[in-house]
Amino acid sequence: MSTAREPAVGKGSGISPLPPRQSLTEDVYESIKALIMDDVIPPEGRLSIDQLARDLRVSSTPVREALVRLESESLVRKEPLRGYSTTPLLTADQLEDLFEFRGLIEPWSAARAAQRIDDAGLAVLWTELDSVTAVPAGDDYAAYRELAAQDERFHQLIAELSGNGEVVHAFTRTHCHLRLFRLRYTTDQGRATLAEHRAIAEAITARDPEAAHAAMTTHLDLARARLSEHRP
């Protein structure tokens, strides 16, 4: 049985303590998530609540709350008698399974959204699309966090516009965006993602189900190829 690696936290870890903020729990959550996404705490690395609290200069309470949230997002796991550790990266087979699942529901959702969309839905769609227009300059999580969040919101919105609550639930529970962005991000991927999202939105705006289905299928196929190419 493999032994989980120890996280790069503690003296000399490069982790800066958090400044005083009102939303302390949110800050702790984002800080620990960034450490995971940037591999400062590696896949299957142990997470010490006490050590993280010391490094971030907070009490253990917001650290515990952050870890519970990260567990719900499949970024950490809790094992009896062992505590928390980061989850492994997706394997090649898991990556294929996830994209196969997305290929079944997301093109359908886009086509259905094109059939059902009204003016209010279009306004929401384009507001979301325009919420991020610039490609991040860096390749660390701090640089692309906004794009990762927008990517998740955009795909979630397409599922919601389909009008099928079961599809929304199935998509949400995969937490696929955090798991996929964790595999690695590059500036070229960000530029392509924004362009492909716009093509999907344009097809839905045209109320063309076939074009929307095709645009989403193309986006997923290209995203899978990009991630497969840049896997660590």
Backbone torsions as a table, in degrees:
resi	resn	phi	psi	omega
1	MET	NA	131.2	-176.0
2	SER	-71.9	149.6	179.0
3	THR	-99.0	129.9	-178.9
4	ALA	-64.9	140.2	179.2
5	ARG	-75.3	149.1	178.5
6	GLU	-78.2	143.5	-179.8
7	PRO	-73.1	155.6	178.0
8	ALA	-85.6	67.5	177.7
9	VAL	-125.4	157.9	-178.7
10	GLY	110.7	-159.5	-176.6
11	LYS	-59.9	130.2	178.6
12	GLY	74.9	13.6	-175.8
13	SER	-80.2	-16.6	-177.5
14	GLY	83.2	8.1	178.6
15	ILE	-87.0	123.7	-179.7
16	SER	-90.9	139.3	176.4
17	PRO	-65.1	150.8	-178.0
18	LEU	-78.6	144.2	172.7
19	PRO	-74.4	159.0	177.1
20	PRO	-60.5	131.6	-180.0
21	ARG	-145.6	155.1	177.5
22	GLN	-67.8	-45.0	-176.4
23	SER	-89.5	65.9	-173.9
24	LEU	-63.2	-44.6	-178.5
25	THR	-60.7	-41.9	178.6
26	GLU	-64.3	-40.4	178.6
27	ASP	-63.7	-42.0	179.5
28	VAL	-64.8	-44.2	177.7
29	TYR	-57.1	-49.6	-178.2
30	GLU	-65.5	-35.9	-179.7
31	SER	-67.1	-45.5	179.6
32	ILE	-67.8	-39.3	178.1
33	LYS	-61.2	-41.8	178.6
34	ALA	-61.9	-39.8	177.9
35	LEU	-61.5	-36.9	178.9
36	ILE	-73.0	-47.2	-176.5
37	MET	-64.8	-31.0	-179.7
38	ASP	-93.7	6.9	177.8
39	ASP	64.3	19.6	170.0
40	VAL	-64.2	-42.3	165.9
41	ILE	-100.6	112.1	-170.1
42	PRO	-74.1	166.4	173.3
43	PRO	-54.2	134.7	-178.5
44	GLU	66.1	20.0	175.8
45	GLY	-80.8	142.8	179.2
46	ARG	-70.4	147.3	179.2
47	LEU	-120.8	112.1	178.5
48	SER	-94.3	118.1	180.0
49	ILE	-60.7	-45.0	-178.5
50	ASP	-64.3	-41.8	-178.9
51	GLN	-67.6	-42.5	177.5
52	LEU	-62.3	-39.9	178.5
53	ALA	-63.2	-40.1	178.3
54	ARG	-67.3	-44.1	-178.4
55	ASP	-63.2	-40.6	-177.7
56	LEU	-89.0	-5.6	178.6
57	ARG	57.8	50.2	175.9
58	VAL	-133.2	173.2	174.7
59	SER	-77.2	171.4	-179.0
60	SER	-73.6	-19.6	-175.8
61	THR	-61.3	-53.2	179.0
62	PRO	-65.5	-27.0	176.2
63	VAL	-66.8	-44.9	178.3
64	ARG	-61.5	-43.6	179.8
65	GLU	-62.8	-40.5	179.0
66	ALA	-64.8	-40.2	-178.6
67	LEU	-68.4	-36.1	175.5
68	VAL	-61.6	-43.1	178.9
69	ARG	-65.7	-42.9	179.9
70	LEU	-67.2	-31.3	175.3
71	GLU	-65.1	-39.4	179.5
72	SER	-66.6	-20.4	179.9
73	GLU	-98.4	8.4	176.7
74	SER	65.9	24.6	175.9
75	LEU	-96.6	-24.5	173.9
76	VAL	-133.2	163.5	176.4
77	ARG	-137.7	152.8	179.4
78	LYS	-116.8	127.7	-179.4
79	GLU	-116.9	141.7	179.1
80	PRO	-57.0	132.7	176.5
81	LEU	69.8	-2.7	-178.5
82	ARG	-119.0	-18.1	178.6
83	GLY	81.2	-153.7	-174.4
84	TYR	-92.9	147.0	169.9
85	SER	-147.8	160.3	176.7
86	THR	-74.4	149.8	180.0
87	THR	-77.0	156.8	176.1
88	PRO	-67.2	158.8	170.7
89	LEU	-67.4	156.9	175.0
90	LEU	-60.2	135.8	171.8
91	THR	-77.9	170.5	178.4
92	ALA	-59.9	-40.5	179.3
93	ASP	-67.1	-41.0	178.3
94	GLN	-65.1	-37.4	177.2
95	LEU	-61.7	-44.5	178.8
96	GLU	-64.7	-41.2	179.2
97	ASP	-61.9	-42.6	-178.1
98	LEU	-65.3	-42.1	179.9
99	PHE	-73.2	-28.9	174.6
100	GLU	-65.2	-42.8	176.6
101	PHE	-60.8	-47.5	-179.4
102	ARG	-63.9	-36.1	179.5
103	GLY	-66.0	-21.7	178.4
104	LEU	-80.9	-39.7	-172.0
105	ILE	-102.7	-30.3	-172.3
106	GLU	-77.7	-41.2	174.1
107	PRO	-61.5	-39.4	175.8
108	TRP	-60.3	-44.2	-179.9
109	SER	-61.1	-41.3	-179.9
110	ALA	-64.7	-42.9	179.0
111	ALA	-64.3	-43.2	179.7
112	ARG	-65.0	-39.2	177.7
113	ALA	-61.4	-40.0	178.7
114	ALA	-63.2	-32.2	178.5
115	GLN	-74.6	-35.5	-170.2
116	ARG	-99.7	-13.7	-168.7
117	ILE	-59.3	138.9	172.7
118	ASP	-118.6	-178.0	-175.9
119	ASP	-63.4	-38.4	178.4
120	ALA	-63.7	-42.3	178.1
121	GLY	-63.9	-39.1	177.8
122	LEU	-63.5	-39.4	179.3
123	ALA	-62.5	-43.4	178.6
124	VAL	-64.6	-42.5	-178.6
125	LEU	-60.0	-47.7	-176.6
126	TRP	-75.6	-29.7	173.7
127	THR	-63.0	-42.8	177.8
128	GLU	-65.7	-43.8	-178.8
129	LEU	-60.9	-38.8	-177.1
130	ASP	-83.8	0.1	-178.8
131	SER	-70.8	-22.4	175.0
132	VAL	-135.2	115.6	-179.0
133	THR	-118.9	-18.4	-177.1
134	ALA	-99.7	140.7	176.6
135	VAL	-80.4	129.9	179.8
136	PRO	-57.6	143.8	-177.3
137	ALA	-82.9	-26.6	-177.0
138	GLY	-108.0	174.3	-178.8
139	ASP	-111.7	8.2	176.6
140	ASP	-93.0	168.9	-173.4
141	TYR	-64.6	-34.4	178.9
142	ALA	-59.4	-34.6	-178.5
143	ALA	-75.1	-41.5	-172.4
144	TYR	-105.5	8.7	179.9
145	ARG	-56.5	-43.2	-178.4
146	GLU	-64.1	-40.9	179.1
147	LEU	-68.0	-39.2	178.4
148	ALA	-61.3	-42.0	179.4
149	ALA	-66.7	-41.0	179.4
150	GLN	-66.7	-37.8	178.8
151	ASP	-60.1	-44.4	179.0
152	GLU	-65.2	-44.8	-179.2
153	ARG	-62.7	-39.5	-177.9
154	PHE	-63.3	-49.2	-179.3
155	HIS	-67.8	-36.4	176.1
156	GLN	-62.5	-41.0	-179.5
157	LEU	-64.6	-40.5	177.6
158	ILE	-59.7	-42.7	178.0
159	ALA	-62.1	-41.8	180.0
160	GLU	-66.3	-38.6	-179.5
161	LEU	-68.7	-15.7	176.0
162	SER	-70.0	-21.9	179.5
163	GLY	80.9	7.9	-177.9
164	ASN	-108.5	108.1	-176.8
165	GLY	-64.7	-32.3	179.5
166	GLU	-68.1	-36.3	176.2
167	VAL	-64.7	-43.1	178.6
168	VAL	-59.8	-46.1	-179.0
169	HIS	-63.7	-44.9	-179.1
170	ALA	-62.4	-40.8	179.8
171	PHE	-68.2	-43.4	-176.3
172	THR	-62.0	-41.4	-172.8
173	ARG	-71.7	-13.1	178.5
174	THR	-76.4	-24.0	-174.4
175	HIS	48.4	40.1	-170.1
176	CYS	-65.2	-31.4	-173.3
177	HIS	-69.9	-43.7	176.5
178	LEU	-63.7	-40.3	-178.5
179	ARG	-67.1	-36.0	-178.7
180	LEU	-79.4	-42.9	178.8
181	PHE	-63.1	-26.3	178.9
182	ARG	-67.1	-23.5	-177.8
183	LEU	-66.9	-30.4	173.8
184	ARG	150.5	145.0	179.9
185	TYR	-126.4	142.1	172.7
186	THR	-131.8	160.2	179.7
187	THR	-60.4	-38.7	179.2
188	ASP	-61.9	-38.3	177.9
189	GLN	-62.9	-40.6	179.4
190	GLY	-63.3	-43.0	179.6
191	ARG	-63.0	-43.7	179.7
192	ALA	-66.3	-41.1	-179.6
193	THR	-59.2	-46.4	-179.5
194	LEU	-62.7	-41.5	-179.9
195	ALA	-66.1	-40.8	-179.1
196	GLU	-69.6	-37.3	174.8
197	HIS	-60.3	-41.1	-179.4
198	ARG	-64.4	-39.2	178.7
199	ALA	-63.2	-39.1	177.5
200	ILE	-64.6	-45.8	-179.1
201	ALA	-63.0	-37.9	179.6
202	GLU	-66.2	-38.6	178.7
203	ALA	-67.1	-40.1	177.5
204	ILE	-66.7	-40.8	178.4
205	THR	-60.6	-36.8	177.8
206	ALA	-74.9	-3.3	-178.5
207	ARG	54.9	44.0	-177.9
208	ASP	-113.1	95.2	-176.5
209	PRO	-58.3	-40.8	-178.4
210	GLU	-65.2	-42.8	179.2
211	ALA	-66.6	-38.6	179.3
212	ALA	-65.1	-43.2	177.2
213	HIS	-60.0	-45.1	-178.8
214	ALA	-66.8	-41.2	-178.7
215	ALA	-65.0	-41.0	178.5
216	MET	-68.7	-40.6	178.2
217	THR	-60.7	-45.1	178.4
218	THR	-60.5	-44.4	179.9
219	HIS	-59.9	-45.6	-178.8
220	LEU	-67.2	-40.2	178.9
221	ASP	-63.6	-43.2	-179.9
222	LEU	-69.4	-38.7	178.4
223	ALA	-63.3	-42.0	178.4
224	ARG	-62.5	-41.9	179.3
225	ALA	-64.9	-41.3	180.0
226	ARG	-63.9	-43.6	-179.3
227	LEU	-68.8	-38.0	178.2
228	SER	-63.3	-36.5	-179.0
229	GLU	-70.6	-34.0	-173.6
230	HIS	-105.3	13.1	177.5
231	ARG	-59.4	140.8	178.3
232	PRO	-68.2	NA	NA
